Amino acid sequence: MWRALAYLVLLAVAAFGAVWIADRPGTVTVVWNGYQIGTSLSLAIVGVIAAAIVLGIVWAIVRGVIGLPEALVRGSAERRRTKGLSALSRGMVAVGSGDPLAARRYAGDAERLLGTEPLTLLLKAQAAQISGDREGAERAFQAMADDPETRVLGLRGLFVEARRRDDEIAARAYASEAARLAPSVTWANDAMLEAHCADTDWTGALETVERRASLGLIDKQVARRQKAVLLTAIARDREAGEPEAATERVLQAVKLAPDLVPAACLAGRLLARRGDLKKAAKIVEAAWRANPHPDLAKVYLGLRTGDSVRDRLYRAETLARISSWDPEARLAVAQAGLDAKEFGRAREALKPLVADQPTARTCLMMAAIDEAEYGAQSGRAREWLSRAARAPRDPLWFADGAASQTWEPISPVTGQLDAFRWEAPPSALGAPTEQAARDDDAPHAPHEVPVLVPAKPPAPEKTPAPVADPVSAGMAAAALPVPASGSPKAIQTLPAGTRDIPAQDVDLAPRAGRSNI
């Protein structure tokens, strides 16, 4: 529309100029080299315009002849670039579809047509990777790392290759360099965090988490939780030698994650050791409300070491009221009642748990109560021990399929930070069926039952003893779940007839005490 309007305006201006010149006739005379040429003004103007057009055409022809070689070269380069981009595109498709032969062929064509451009090097490296040519891939990534524009991408490829050949030192060096050049690169920060955790360098890991949080690479809640876990790990390492520094760190952890059980337990112990019982009780109670846990009960009931067993029973009932009589609270009250020889109160606390498919800990607690009241050989105690052998298992700390009685900051399998969760064992680790339990109750030769212990140097094996009775064998089998296959945790075998019960099952709850600290 605008072009048509402009054309009409120019045409009108030209017509107006022609009419204006025609209305004002004149003569143009040219004298040159003894010749005199005279003509009208209109013809002179037309001649000048025609001469300009001819000169323009001549100049265009001359310019085209002069620039012909350059145009031919430019056209050839453009065709090569078009072919190279086509080869690059097809090579990427071949890599994505897993065709190593096509990927290598197109990578060679792209490199020949385009040269050592970043995408060409990337295609070459990926083609070498899917072809199994690790050395070729490393050469391509090294060439990318030598170019300032693709240095971080090259370091990423070198990091992956170093991991594949299990060279952790080189992998950490590449990740560290990438994090220095580009602090916002996610993979480099993750690798540095993993390296610090593997070295138990909790301070370095904490700095990495804070940097990731400041750059917005992780969610704020996740960052707070990870910082709390790392602060708890630092405080745990300093608990024995630097109690004041440990207390400061663990209080920061509790402030960031009040429901973190290990932090609350450690804070309660350190504050109680310092004499600040009210603050210790407040921290443990807050964590207990969010997540009732036997470790919290143990710390809470042991805050004041001089309390009597009856005072600790009162304090256990306080925990039970706080959590609306959670199963863990009932177990704590039962243990405190057992210690205080209040067998009726202990049974009353366990009554709802006994009525609804009791777990192994509940059965063992009932057995301990009956044994304390009626004797070790009482039929009721033996019956509860037999039920414990086939009862559902109680929760443990689990991380990536590995079970542990104690919490750790990182997973022993993958090294992931904050991987442990307090949960019941999978069904594969559950109790045996009724038929299997009846088979186990039959007299048989002594055998060894695998028991899970933390991943530390295994303790010396006990000398196998003859099975006193099949109930004792069932009790030993019910003590802890058998770890899943492939778990890296150490396995210690105990004789089937022994009465050794893991700390988790015997010390179910701390000693009872006064309800207010």
C-alpha positions in Angstrom: 0.0 0.0 0.0 2.7 2.5 1.0 4.9 1.5 -1.9 2.0 2.1 -4.4 1.3 5.5 -2.8 5.0 6.5 -3.0 5.1 5.4 -6.7 2.1 7.6 -7.5 3.7 10.5 -5.7 6.9 10.2 -7.6 5.1 9.8 -10.9 3.1 13.0 -10.1 6.3 14.9 -9.3 7.9 13.7 -12.6 4.8 14.8 -14.6 4.7 18.1 -12.8 8.4 18.7 -13.6 8.0 17.8 -17.3 5.1 20.2 -17.6 6.9 22.9 -15.8 10.0 22.5 -18.2 7.7 22.4 -21.3 6.0 25.6 -20.3 9.4 27.4 -20.0 11.3 26.6 -23.2 15.0 27.3 -23.5 18.2 26.5 -25.4 21.3 24.6 -24.2 24.5 25.3 -26.1 27.7 23.2 -25.8 31.0 24.5 -27.2 33.9 22.0 -27.2 37.1 21.8 -29.3 35.8 24.3 -32.0 32.4 22.6 -32.2 29.1 24.2 -31.1 26.1 22.1 -30.3 22.8 23.7 -29.5 19.5 22.0 -28.5 16.5 22.5 -26.4 16.4 22.2 -22.7 14.1 19.2 -22.7 16.3 17.2 -25.1 19.3 18.1 -23.0 17.7 16.8 -19.9 16.7 13.6 -21.6 20.2 13.1 -23.0 21.8 13.5 -19.6 19.4 10.9 -18.1 20.2 8.5 -20.9 23.9 9.0 -20.5 23.6 8.3 -16.8 21.7 5.0 -17.4 24.3 3.9 -20.0 27.2 4.7 -17.6 25.5 2.8 -14.8 25.0 -0.3 -17.0 28.7 -0.2 -18.1 29.9 0.2 -14.5 27.8 -2.8 -13.4 29.2 -5.0 -16.1 32.8 -4.0 -15.3 32.2 -4.5 -11.6 30.7 -7.9 -12.2 33.6 -9.0 -14.3 36.1 -7.8 -11.7 34.2 -9.5 -8.8 33.4 -12.8 -10.6 36.2 -14.8 -8.9 35.2 -13.7 -5.5 31.6 -14.5 -6.2 32.5 -17.9 -7.4 34.5 -18.5 -4.2 31.8 -17.2 -2.0 29.2 -19.3 -3.6 31.3 -22.4 -3.2 31.8 -21.6 0.5 28.1 -21.1 1.0 27.4 -24.5 -0.6 30.0 -26.1 1.6 28.5 -24.6 4.6 25.0 -25.7 3.6 26.3 -29.2 3.1 28.2 -29.1 6.4 25.1 -27.9 8.4 23.1 -30.7 6.7 25.7 -33.3 7.8 25.8 -31.8 11.3 22.0 -32.1 11.6 22.0 -35.7 10.3 24.9 -36.6 12.6 22.9 -35.3 15.6 20.0 -37.4 14.5 22.2 -40.4 14.2 23.7 -39.9 17.6 20.2 -39.6 19.1 19.0 -42.8 17.3 22.2 -44.7 18.4 23.7 -45.3 14.9 27.5 -45.2 15.5 28.4 -45.8 11.8 26.2 -43.0 10.5 27.2 -40.7 13.3 30.9 -41.1 12.6 30.4 -40.6 8.9 28.4 -37.5 9.3 30.8 -36.2 12.0 33.7 -36.6 9.5 31.8 -34.8 6.7 30.8 -32.0 9.1 34.4 -31.5 10.2 35.7 -31.6 6.6 33.1 -29.1 5.4 32.8 -26.8 8.5 36.2 -27.1 10.2 36.6 -27.2 14.0 33.5 -25.4 15.0 32.0 -26.1 18.5 29.0 -28.1 17.2 31.3 -30.1 14.9 33.6 -31.0 17.9 30.6 -31.9 20.0 29.2 -34.2 17.2 32.6 -35.8 16.9 32.9 -36.4 20.6 29.4 -37.9 20.8 30.0 -40.1 17.8 33.2 -41.4 19.4 31.3 -42.0 22.7 28.5 -44.1 21.2 31.2 -46.0 19.1 33.2 -46.8 22.3 36.2 -44.7 21.2 37.0 -43.2 24.6 40.3 -41.8 23.4 38.7 -40.1 20.4 36.0 -38.6 22.7 38.6 -37.3 25.1 40.6 -35.7 22.3 37.5 -33.9 21.0 36.5 -32.7 24.5 40.1 -31.6 25.1 40.0 -29.5 21.9 36.8 -27.9 23.2 38.3 -27.3 26.6 41.2 -25.4 24.9 38.8 -23.0 23.2 37.6 -20.2 25.5 34.1 -20.3 24.0 33.6 -24.0 24.6 35.8 -24.5 27.7 33.1 -25.4 30.1 31.4 -27.8 27.7 34.7 -29.5 27.1 35.3 -29.8 30.9 31.9 -31.4 31.2 32.8 -34.0 28.6 36.2 -34.7 30.2 34.5 -35.0 33.6 32.1 -37.6 32.2 34.9 -39.6 30.6 37.0 -39.5 33.8 34.0 -40.9 35.8 33.6 -43.7 33.2 37.2 -44.8 33.8 36.9 -44.4 37.6 39.4 -41.6 37.8 37.9 -39.6 40.6 41.0 -37.3 41.0 40.7 -36.1 37.4 36.9 -35.8 37.6 37.2 -33.6 40.7 39.8 -31.4 39.0 37.6 -30.9 35.9 34.5 -30.1 38.1 36.5 -27.7 40.2 37.8 -25.8 37.2 34.3 -25.7 35.7 32.9 -24.4 38.9 35.6 -21.7 39.0 34.9 -20.6 35.4 31.1 -20.8 35.6 29.8 -20.8 39.2 26.2 -21.3 38.1 26.9 -24.6 36.3 24.7 -27.2 38.1 26.7 -30.4 37.3 30.0 -28.9 38.6 28.3 -27.8 41.9 26.8 -31.2 42.3 30.1 -32.9 41.7 31.9 -30.7 44.2 29.2 -31.3 46.8 29.5 -35.1 46.2 33.3 -34.9 46.4 33.2 -32.9 49.7 30.8 -35.4 51.2 32.8 -38.4 50.1 35.8 -36.9 51.9 33.7 -36.0 54.9 34.7 -32.4 54.3 31.4 -31.1 55.8 32.7 -27.5 55.9 33.5 -27.5 52.1 30.1 -29.2 51.4 28.4 -26.5 53.5 30.1 -23.7 51.4 29.0 -25.4 48.2 25.4 -25.7 49.4 25.4 -22.0 50.4 26.8 -21.0 47.0 24.1 -23.1 45.2 21.4 -21.5 47.3 22.7 -18.0 46.6 22.7 -18.6 42.9 19.2 -20.0 43.0 20.3 -23.5 41.7 18.2 -25.3 44.4 15.0 -24.7 46.3 15.3 -22.7 49.5 13.7 -25.4 51.6 16.0 -28.0 50.2 19.0 -25.8 50.9 17.9 -25.2 54.5 17.5 -28.9 55.0 20.9 -29.7 53.5 22.6 -27.1 55.5 21.0 -28.5 58.7 22.3 -32.0 57.8 25.8 -30.7 57.3 25.8 -28.6 60.4 24.7 -31.7 62.4 27.5 -33.7 60.9 30.0 -31.0 61.8 28.6 -30.8 65.4 28.7 -34.6 65.7 32.4 -34.7 64.8 33.2 -32.0 67.3 31.0 -33.3 70.1 33.8 -34.9 72.0 36.7 -32.4 71.5 34.9 -29.1 71.0 31.5 -29.2 72.8 31.0 -25.4 72.7 31.6 -25.3 68.9 29.5 -28.4 68.4 26.6 -26.8 70.4 26.7 -23.6 68.3 26.6 -25.6 65.1 23.8 -28.0 66.1 21.7 -25.1 67.4 22.0 -23.5 63.9 20.9 -26.9 62.4 17.9 -27.1 64.7 16.9 -23.6 63.7 17.0 -24.5 60.0 15.3 -27.9 60.4 13.5 -28.3 63.8 12.2 -31.8 62.7 15.6 -33.2 62.0 15.8 -36.0 64.6 19.7 -36.4 64.7 20.1 -32.6 65.2 17.5 -32.5 68.0 19.0 -35.5 69.8 22.5 -34.0 69.6 21.3 -30.6 70.7 19.5 -32.2 73.7 22.6 -34.1 74.8 24.9 -31.1 74.5 22.6 -28.7 76.2 21.9 -31.1 79.0 25.6 -31.6 79.5 25.9 -27.8 79.7 23.0 -27.7 82.3 20.5 -25.9 80.0 17.8 -28.5 80.6 14.8 -26.3 79.7 16.1 -25.4 76.3 17.1 -29.0 75.7 13.7 -30.2 76.6 12.0 -27.6 74.4 14.1 -28.6 71.3 13.5 -32.4 71.8 9.7 -31.8 72.4 9.5 -29.8 69.2 11.1 -32.5 67.2 9.0 -35.2 68.9 5.8 -33.4 67.9 6.9 -33.5 64.3 8.5 -36.9 64.2 8.2 -39.3 67.3 11.4 -41.3 67.3 13.0 -43.7 69.8 16.2 -41.7 69.8 14.3 -38.6 70.9 12.7 -40.5 73.7 16.0 -41.8 74.9 17.5 -38.3 75.0 14.5 -36.8 76.6 14.3 -39.3 79.4 18.0 -39.1 80.0 18.3 -35.3 80.2 18.7 -35.4 84.0 20.9 -38.3 84.9 20.0 -38.2 88.7 16.3 -38.9 88.2 14.7 -42.0 89.5 13.1 -44.6 87.3 9.6 -43.4 88.5 10.4 -39.8 87.6 11.5 -41.0 84.1 8.2 -42.9 83.8 6.3 -39.6 84.4 8.5 -37.9 81.8 7.7 -40.7 79.3 4.0 -40.1 79.9 4.6 -36.4 79.1 6.0 -37.4 75.7 3.0 -39.6 75.2 0.6 -36.8 75.8 2.6 -34.5 73.5 2.3 -36.9 70.6 -1.3 -38.1 71.4 0.0 -41.5 72.4 2.0 -42.3 69.3 3.2 -46.0 69.1 6.7 -44.8 69.8 5.5 -43.0 72.9 3.7 -46.1 74.1 6.9 -48.2 73.7 8.8 -45.5 75.6 6.2 -45.6 78.4 6.3 -49.4 78.5 10.1 -49.4 78.8 10.0 -46.8 81.6 7.2 -48.8 83.3 9.3 -52.0 83.1 12.3 -50.2 84.6 10.1 -48.9 87.4 8.5 -52.3 87.9 5.1 -50.8 87.0 4.1 -53.8 85.0 0.4 -52.9 84.9 1.1 -49.4 83.5 3.5 -50.9 80.9 1.0 -53.4 79.7 -1.7 -50.7 79.6 0.5 -48.6 77.4 1.1 -51.5 75.0 -2.5 -52.7 74.9 -3.5 -50.8 71.7 -0.3 -52.0 69.9 -0.9 -55.6 71.0 -4.4 -55.6 69.7 -3.4 -54.3 66.2 -0.8 -56.7 64.7 2.1 -56.0 67.1 5.6 -55.5 65.6 8.7 -57.3 66.7 9.6 -54.6 69.2 6.2 -54.7 70.8 6.4 -58.5 71.1 9.8 -58.4 72.6 8.7 -55.7 75.1 5.7 -57.8 76.2 8.1 -60.7 76.6 10.5 -58.7 78.7 7.5 -57.5 80.9 6.3 -61.1 81.4 9.8 -62.4 82.0 10.4 -59.7 84.7 7.1 -60.4 86.4 6.7 -64.2 86.0 10.2 -65.4 85.4 12.4 -66.2 82.4 10.8 -69.6 81.7 7.2 -68.5 81.9 4.9 -69.7 79.2 3.7 -66.1 78.4 7.2 -64.8 77.9 8.0 -67.7 75.6 4.8 -67.2 73.6 5.7 -63.5 73.0 9.2 -64.5 71.9 7.8 -66.9 69.5 5.4 -64.3 68.1 8.3 -61.8 67.7 9.9 -64.2 65.3 7.1 -63.7 62.7 5.9 -60.2 63.6 6.3 -57.3 61.2 9.6 -55.5 61.4 10.0 -52.1 63.0 11.3 -49.0 61.2 15.0 -48.5 60.6 17.1 -45.8 58.9 17.1 -46.6 55.1 19.0 -45.0 52.3 19.1 -46.4 48.7 18.1 -49.9 49.9 20.7 -50.0 52.7 19.5 -50.3 56.3 21.2 -48.9 59.4 20.5 -48.6 63.1 22.2 -45.2 63.1 21.7 -42.1 61.0 24.4 -40.8 58.7 24.6 -37.6 56.7 25.1 -39.3 53.3 24.1 -42.6 51.7 26.7 -45.3 51.9 25.6 -46.5 48.5 25.4 -43.4 46.3 26.9 -40.7 48.5 23.8 -38.6 48.3 23.4 -36.0 51.0 20.4 -36.4 53.4 19.4 -39.7 51.9 18.4 -41.6 55.1 14.8 -41.9 56.0 13.2 -43.5 59.0 10.8 -46.1 57.6 9.6 -49.7 57.9 11.6 -52.3 56.0 10.3 -53.4 52.6 8.1 -56.4 52.4 11.1 -58.5 51.2 12.6 -57.9 54.7 9.4 -58.7 56.5 8.6 -61.5 58.9 8.4 -65.1 57.7 5.0 -66.7 56.9 3.0 -68.6 59.5 4.0 -71.9 57.8 7.7 -70.9 57.8 7.4 -69.9 61.5 5.9 -73.3 62.4 8.8 -75.0 60.5 11.3 -72.8 62.4 9.7 -73.8 65.7 10.5 -77.4 65.1 13.8 -78.6 66.8 16.7 -78.5 64.5 20.5 -78.2 64.5 22.2 -74.9 65.5 22.4 -72.4 62.7 23.5 -68.8 62.3 21.2 -65.9 61.6 22.5 -62.9 59.7 22.1 -59.6 61.6 22.6 -56.1 60.1 25.2 -53.9 61.8 26.6 -50.5 60.8 29.2 -50.4 58.1 32.3 -50.6 60.4 34.9 -53.2 60.9 33.0 -56.3 61.9 33.2 -57.5 65.5 34.6 -60.9 66.2 32.0 -63.6 65.7 30.7 -65.3 68.8 31.3 -68.9 69.4 28.2 -70.8 68.2 26.2 -72.3 71.0 23.6 -75.1 70.9 20.1 -74.0 70.5 18.5 -74.0 73.9 15.0 -74.0 72.5 13.3 -73.1 69.2 11.7 -69.9 70.8 15.1 -68.4 71.4 16.1 -69.1 67.8 12.9 -67.2 66.7 13.8 -64.4 69.0 17.2 -64.0 67.5 15.8 -64.1 64.0 13.2 -61.4 64.9 15.8 -59.0 66.2 16.6 -57.2 63.0 15.6 -57.5 59.3 17.9 -59.2 56.8 19.4 -56.6 54.5 18.4 -56.5 50.9 20.7 -58.1 48.3 23.5 -55.9 47.2 23.5 -53.8 50.3 27.0 -52.6 51.2 26.4 -52.9 54.9 28.5 -55.3 56.9 26.9 -58.5 57.9 27.7 -60.2 61.2 26.4 -63.6 62.1 25.2 -64.5 65.6 24.5 -68.0 66.8 20.8 -68.7 66.6 20.5 -69.8 70.2 22.0 -66.6 71.8 19.9 -64.1 73.7 21.8 -61.0 72.3 19.2 -58.4 71.3 20.2 -55.4 69.3 20.2 -52.0 71.0 17.2 -51.0 68.9 15.0 -53.8 70.4 16.2 -53.8 74.1 16.7 -50.1 74.7 13.3 -49.3 73.0 12.9 -46.1 75.1 14.9 -44.3 77.6 14.4 -44.5 81.3 11.2 -42.7 82.5 11.3 -39.5 84.6 9.6 -36.4 85.8 7.1 -34.8 83.4 8.7 -31.3 83.6 12.4 -30.6 83.2 
